[in-house]
Amino acid sequence: MRLMLDLATSDPTTFTTIKSISQRQDISEKYLEQIITQLNKAHFVQSARGAQGGYKLSKDPRSITVGEVLRIMEGSLAPVSCLEKGQRCTRASNCVTLVLWKEIQDAVDKIVDNTTLADLIARQKTMTK
């Protein structure tokens, strides 16, 4: 998320290098390269090679939700495997904990799917005042 927020707060008309993000965010360049590859494949960032190369968001920060980014990077956000798509536990009809896990998943989904990068940027601005 810090990589995406860094790009979201950068000049949208220029490309930002992994090295500069690494320095600002104190995250290794190797790790950022792994992350940015997945985000690029998912068309959340654009890349450019050369002296003025780097990365920038391919969408407006108001249209990118935290949930989308998390699912690109982590896959399912289900707290237990029996809630993942295509999974069905034989105990599901009698499992009271499944109900609890579903409530937790619904709460997490509601938060991450209704929070955009722009929302996080606004929150960050109020924290740094």
C-alpha positions in Angstrom: 0.0 0.0 0.0 2.9 2.4 0.7 4.2 1.9 -2.8 0.8 2.7 -4.2 0.4 5.7 -1.9 3.8 7.0 -2.9 2.8 6.8 -6.6 -0.6 8.4 -5.8 1.1 11.4 -4.2 3.7 11.8 -7.0 3.3 14.0 -10.0 0.9 12.0 -12.2 2.5 13.4 -15.4 6.0 11.9 -14.6 7.3 8.5 -13.9 8.8 7.7 -10.5 11.8 5.4 -10.1 11.8 2.4 -7.8 15.0 3.8 -6.3 13.3 7.0 -5.2 10.3 5.1 -3.8 12.7 2.8 -1.9 14.4 5.7 -0.3 11.3 7.5 0.7 9.5 4.4 2.0 12.5 2.6 3.4 11.6 -0.5 1.5 14.2 -2.5 -0.4 14.3 -2.0 -4.2 14.2 -5.8 -4.7 11.0 -6.1 -2.8 9.5 -3.2 -4.6 10.4 -4.7 -7.9 8.5 -7.8 -7.0 5.4 -5.8 -6.0 5.5 -3.5 -9.0 5.6 -6.4 -11.4 2.3 -7.7 -10.1 0.7 -4.2 -10.1 1.9 -3.6 -13.7 0.5 -7.0 -14.9 -2.8 -6.0 -13.3 -2.7 -2.6 -15.1 -2.7 -0.5 -11.9 0.6 1.1 -12.9 2.3 2.1 -16.1 6.0 1.6 -16.7 8.5 3.4 -18.9 12.1 2.6 -19.6 15.0 4.9 -20.1 16.5 8.0 -18.3 13.0 9.4 -17.6 11.6 6.0 -16.9 9.9 4.5 -13.8 6.3 4.0 -12.8 3.1 5.9 -12.3 -0.5 5.0 -11.6 -2.5 4.1 -14.6 -5.8 5.1 -12.9 -7.0 7.9 -10.7 -6.4 7.3 -7.0 -10.1 7.9 -6.5 -10.8 4.8 -8.6 -8.4 2.4 -6.9 -9.7 0.7 -3.8 -7.5 -0.8 -1.0 -9.4 -4.1 -1.6 -8.3 -4.2 -5.3 -4.7 -3.7 -4.4 -4.8 -6.2 -1.5 -6.4 -8.9 -3.7 -3.8 -8.4 -6.4 -1.0 -8.8 -3.9 -2.5 -11.3 -1.5 -5.2 -13.1 -3.4 -8.2 -14.0 -1.3 -8.9 -11.9 1.8 -10.9 -14.8 3.3 -9.9 -15.4 7.0 -10.3 -19.1 6.6 -10.0 -21.4 3.5 -13.6 -22.6 3.6 -14.7 -19.1 2.7 -12.6 -18.9 -0.5 -14.3 -19.3 -3.8 -14.8 -22.9 -4.9 -14.3 -24.2 -1.4 -17.1 -25.9 0.6 -16.5 -27.6 3.9 -18.5 -30.7 4.7 -19.3 -29.1 8.1 -20.5 -25.8 6.7 -24.2 -26.3 7.4 -23.5 -27.0 11.1 -20.5 -24.8 11.7 -21.2 -21.8 14.0 -17.6 -20.6 13.5 -18.2 -20.3 9.8 -20.9 -17.7 10.5 -18.4 -15.7 12.6 -15.7 -15.9 9.9 -18.2 -14.8 7.3 -19.1 -11.8 9.4 -15.4 -10.9 9.8 -14.9 -11.3 6.1 -17.9 -9.1 5.3 -16.6 -6.4 7.7 -13.1 -6.4 6.2 -14.5 -6.4 2.6 -16.8 -3.4 3.4 -13.9 -1.4 4.7 -11.3 -2.2 2.0 -13.7 -2.1 -0.9 -15.0 1.3 0.2 -11.6 2.9 0.9 -9.7 4.4 -2.0 -6.1 5.5 -2.4 -7.5 9.1 -2.4 -9.2 8.4 0.9 -5.9 7.3 2.4 -4.1 10.3 1.1 -6.8 12.6 2.7 -6.3 10.7 6.0 -2.5 11.0 5.7 -2.8 14.8 5.2 -4.9 15.2 8.4 -2.3 13.1 10.3 0.6 15.3 9.2 -1.0 18.7 10.1 
